Amino acid sequence: MSAGIGALSEALLTDIIPGVLKFGIESASHILFTAHIYLQFLGEVISPYAILMYSIVYSKIVKNNIKKALAYVLSLPMVLMIFFTDFHPDIDINFRILLIWSAPYFLIASSIMFCTWRDEINVYQRGQKFRVFIVLVPAWLGVFIFNYILRAIDSQTELFRIVPMFFLGAYVFFIGYIFLNGAFGIKVKVEQQYVLDKSIKIMNEGTAILNHTIKNEVSKIKFFFNIAQHSIENKDLEEAKKSIQSVFSAIEGIDNMVDRIRAKTEEIVLKETKFELVSLIEKCVDSTKSIIESKGIEIKTEFKSDNILYGDPILFREVINNILNNAMEAMAVSKGLIYIQIFKMKNGGVSVEITDNGAGIPKNELNRIMEPYFSTKKNIKNHGLGLSFCYNTIRAHDGELSVHSEVGKGTSIIIKLPKSRIIQT
């Protein structure tokens, strides 16, 4: 908007005012000329401030209270520029003074955007932040060089007229990314919701989902019974007791699912109640942590929002367990990492993101992974029901589930729940 104000000021001077004078409306031309003076001032002094504040807000590098303080402190040079500008008879901005503070603003903003992209560990968000970086930063650096540096060297230069070419380049990049990746990379990999909803209906055997749950839980039971057996042989009764308690927890999970899934059903039937999201996820992590760590995988959590939700905690827990199990099985690296994040979304909803640095999913398989009975795993015991069950359950909670993956880099599964499901934050 600030760049547009500057362009409007130039258009008033070179095109609009001469057109008005042709009709002999001098009073209107005087008003437009005054508007040109103040619009040019605003366009020149606001742009560096707007760019720096945008990068600070986008990167989330500071807390809200600091962000509000910076909004006021960083605006002070704009006010001071009033005393270094002649407004009559025409505007004459001291670009050398303007460059003293605008140069750090432009360069710091560019550095923040670069570091925000470089330091992002979420595969999907890293790609998105790269696209934002490549569209915006070259455009505003072009403005910085041709409109600020060159005019500080020679105030009469006309090279600032090249600036629109940088905006045109940014626009072409932006349109290209819309077609290739979605606007700024926001493309749902699970495409054609109608097709998915229809394909979900072939999952007409509730027992198939139950078998999948049993498969996951039996793996845990075997693992913990082995620990219990070794602990008893070594007369470590405390460790044996802990392992047996973990077995009972897994059995209870199966028992709950038996009660919940009706035979020969197409739909997920919710039994809704209040539950704490962070607490539920922590229990899922605790129940699988021993197995995950025994495979040399590290699991990290970052909870930026803690919510009390209204939904089905048993089915939601099964969704998280399925995703963690898939992430664990996808690991083919020596230093595996599973990273769980919870964010509050701008629309008031909540987002749960589970990212791994595993093998990733090829593009030709990515659009099919939600289909019932489709599996990327070569084990005959994998029935391909996990993600379709997760998708159906999240849809029953009025939410969205999307998968973003890159071969050799990893996979992110993102669950978004609407504001209507949040009772308290």
N, C-alpha and C positions, 0 to 999 in steps of 0.2 A: 504493500500500500504506500509506504514512504517513497519507494522508487517510482511508483506511478504518479505520486504528487509532483515529483521533480519533472517527469516527462510531460505532465499536463501543463506545468508552468512554461516549459519550452514551447509547447504547442500553442498556448495562448499568445505568446510573443510573436511566433513566426507564421502562424496560420489563422488563428481565430480573430485576433485584433485587426489585422489588415482586412479580413473579410467584413468585419463590422464597419470599419471606416469607409469601405466602398459604398455602404448604404447610408453614409453620412450620420451615423448614430455616435457622436463623439462622447456623450455622457456615458454610454455603455462601455466605450473603449477605455475611458478613464478608470472605471470600476474594474474592468478586466485586467488593466495594467497593474493596478494595485494588488489584485488577486495574484497575478504572476509573481510579483515581488515576494509576497509572504509565502506563497506555495513553494517557490524555489528555496527559500530559507529553510522551510520545514523539511523539504525533501532531502536537502544536503545534510542537515544536522541530525535528523531522526534516524536515517538509514543505518549509520554505524551502531547506534544504541539499540535499534530494533533487532539487528543481526546478532549482536552479542547476547541480548536478553533471550532471543529465540534459542540460541545454542545452549544457554544455561538451563532453560526450562526443558528443552528436548532431552538433554543428557541426564537430567535428574542428579546432578553432581552436588547440589546443595539442598538443605532442608527448606521447608516452606517459609519459616520465619526469616531465615537468611536471604532467601530469594526475594522476599518483599522489601527487605532493607536494601539489597542491591539495586532493586528497581528504582529506588529514590536516589541512592548515592551515585549510580552510574548516569543518571539524568542531569547531574549538575553541570558538566561541560556544555550541554545543549543550552542551558540558561546563560552561561558565561559568553557564548558565541554572540549573543545579542550585542554585547559591548565591543565586539570586534567586527561588526558588520555595518556598512552604510546602506540605509534603506532608500535614500532619496538623492538625486532624482530617479536613479535606477539602483537595483541591489548590487552591492559589491562586497562579497564575502572574502574574508582573509583566509585563503585556503592553506596558507602555511601554518597559521594557528590551528585551523581545523585539522590538519594532518597530524599535529603533535599528539592529539588524543584519539583521533579516529583510527590511526595506524595500529595502535595496540588493540583497539576494539575489534578490528577486522581480523588481525592475526591471531588473537586469543580465541575468537569465535571459531576460526578455521581449525586451530589446534584442538579445541574441545570436540568439534565434530569428528575429527580424525581419530582421537583417542576413544571416543564413544563407540565408533565402529571397530577399532582395533581390539579393544578390551572386552567386547561382547562375547560371551561363551555360548549363548543360545544360538544354534545353527540358523533357525528361521529369522530371529531378530538381527543377527549379524548381517545376513543378506539384505534385510530391509534397511538397516542403517547404512550399509554401503551405497544403496541406491539413493537414499536421501543425500548422502555426502557428495556423490558424483553429480547429482543434479544441481544442488544449491551452491556448494563451495566454489567451483570454478566460475559460476555466474557472479557471485559477489566479489571474488578476487579481481575479476575483470572490471567491475565498477570501481574497486579500490585503486587499481593501477591507472585507468584511463580518466576517471573523474576526479580522483583526489590527489594522487601523486603528480600526474602531469599538469594539473591545473595549479598545484602548489609551485611547480617549477616555472610555468608560464600561464598566467591567468587568462591570456587571450587565445590559448590553444583551442582548436575545434575538434580535437581527437576524442573528446568525450562523446561525440556523436556515434562512435563505434560501439558504445555500451549496449544499445538495443540488440546488437548481434549476439552478445553473450546471453541475453534473455531469450533470444530466438533459439540458440543452442540448447539452453536449459529446457525450453518448451518441447523441442524435438526429442530430447532425452526422455522427458516426462511422458510424452505420448507413446514413445517406443516401449517404455517399461509398462505402460498400461496394457498394451497388447501382448507383451511377452511375459510379464510377471504380475500384472495387476497394478493398481495405483500404488506407487511407492512400495511395491512388493507384497501388498496385502492381497494375496490370492489364496483362496481356499483350495487345498490340494484334493479334498474330498469333493469332487465336482458333481453337478447334476443331482441335487438333493432329491428330486422326484424319483430318479432311477434308483437311488439308494433306498429310499423309503419303500419302493415297490419290491426291490430285491430282498429286503429284510423279511418280507412275508414268507419266503420259502423256509424260514426257520420255524417250522410249525411243530417241532417236537421239543417240548420243554425239557424232556429228559436229556436231550443233546447238550443243552447248556449245563445241566446238572453234572453230566459226565465230564465236561470241561472243568468245572469247579473242583470235582473230586480229583481229577488228574493233578491239578496244581497243589491241592492240599495234601494229597498222598505223598508227593515229593517232599513236602515239609515234614510230614510224619516220619518218613524213612530217615531223613537227615537227623531229626532230633532223637529218634530211637537209637540210631547208631552212636550218637553222643552219650545217651543214657547208658547204653551197654558198656562202652569204654569206661565211663565214670564209675559204674558199679564194679567193674573188674579192678579199677584202681582205688576202689573204696572211697571215691569222692561223692558222697551221698548228696551234698548240697548241689553240685553241678547236675547230678542225675535228677534231682527234684525239679530244678529249673527246666531241664529238657522235657520232662514229663508234663509239666504245666504248659509248655509250648505245644505239645502234642494235643492236650485237651483243648487248647484254644483253636487249633486247626480243625479238630473234630466238631467243635461248636460251630465253626464257620460252615462246614458241610451240613450240619443239622439245620441251621437257619435257612440255608438255600433249599433244602428238601421241603421245608415248610412253605417256602415262598413261591416256588416255581410249579405251576400247575402242569399236569401232563397234557400234551397236545394243545399248546396255546401259542398264539402268534404275538401276543402283546406282553409287555412288562407291566406288572401290576404293582403299583407303589403302595407301601404302607408308611405314610408320611408322619414325621414327628420332628422335633427340634434336635439338632446336633451341632457340636462345635467342629468346624472344618479342620482347624489345625490339630486338634486332639485326635480326630479320626485318622488323619494322614500320619501323624506320629505313631499311632498304634500299628498302622500298615507297615511303616518303616521298621518298627521294633520287631514285628513278627517275621520279617524277611532279612533283617540285618545280618544275622549269623550266617545264613546261607550265602548272601551277597558277598560278605567279607571273606568267607572261606574260598571264594573264587577269585580273590584279589581285586575286587571291585570296591571303590569308595563311593559312599552315598552322602551327599550334602543337601542341606535344606536352607531356604531363605524365605521367611514368611513376612511380607511387608503389609499384610492385612490378616486380621483374625476375625472370623465371622461366625455367627450362629445362623445356620441355614434351616430351612424347612424342606424336608425331603425324606428319602428313604436311606437311612445310614447303612443298612446291611448291603443294599445293592450298590450304593456309592462306594463303600469299602471294597466290594468285589471288583468294581471298575479300577480303582487305584491298584489293587493287588494284581490284576491282569496286566496293567501297563508296566508295573515294576517287574513282573515276571518276564514280559516280552523284552524289556530293556536289558535284563540280566542275560537272557538267552542270546541277545544280539551282540554281546561283547566278544570281540576277537582280538583285542589289544591287551598288552601286558598291564597297562595302567588304566583300567576301566573307571569311568565316572558316571554316576547317575545324579542329576541335579534337579531338585524339586523346588519350584518357586510359586508363591501365591502373591498376586497383585490385585489391588482395587482398580477397576476400570473407570474411565471417565464417565461412562453412562450410569455409574452406580453399581454395576455388577461386579463379579469377582472372577478372576482368571487363575486357573491352576495349570502350570506348565511343567512337564516332566521331560527332561532332556538327557540323552545318553550320547557318548562318543563311540558308539558301536559301529557296525559295518555299514549301516544305512540301507535304504531301500531303493532299488533301481526305479527309474521313472516309469518304465512300462508296467511295473507291478504296483506303483503307488496309488493309482486310481482304482485298483481292484481290492485293496486290502480290507475294505469295509464289507465286502461281499461275504455272506455266510459260506462256510466250507472252503473258502480260498485261503491258503496259507503259503507264506514265503519259506516256511521251515520244511526241511526234508524228512523230518521224523514222522512216522506213520501215526504216532500218538498225538500229534497236533492236528486237531480237527478243523482249524480255521474259524472258530466261533468266538474267540476272545474279543477282537476289536468290533465285530458286528454287535455283540452283546453290549459292549461299552457304548457304542454309538446309539443303540436303541435306548439304553438306560438314560444317557444324558439328554436325548431328545424327549424322553418321558418327563424329565425335570425342566423342560422348556429351554434347554441349553443347546450349545453347539460343541461339537468335537471335531478338531481338524488335526491333520498329520502333515508335518513338514520334514523332509528328509533329503540327505545328500549322501551318495555312496562314498564310503571312506571317511566321512566326517561325523555322521550320527543322525539321530532322529529326535524330533520334538513332537510331543503330543500335547495339544492345548485344549483345555476344557474351559468353556466360558458359561457361567451361570448368570441369569438376569437378576436385576435389582429386586424383582418380585419374590425371589427365593431367599432373600436376606432379611432376617428378622432384626438382627443387631450386629453392629460392627464394633 
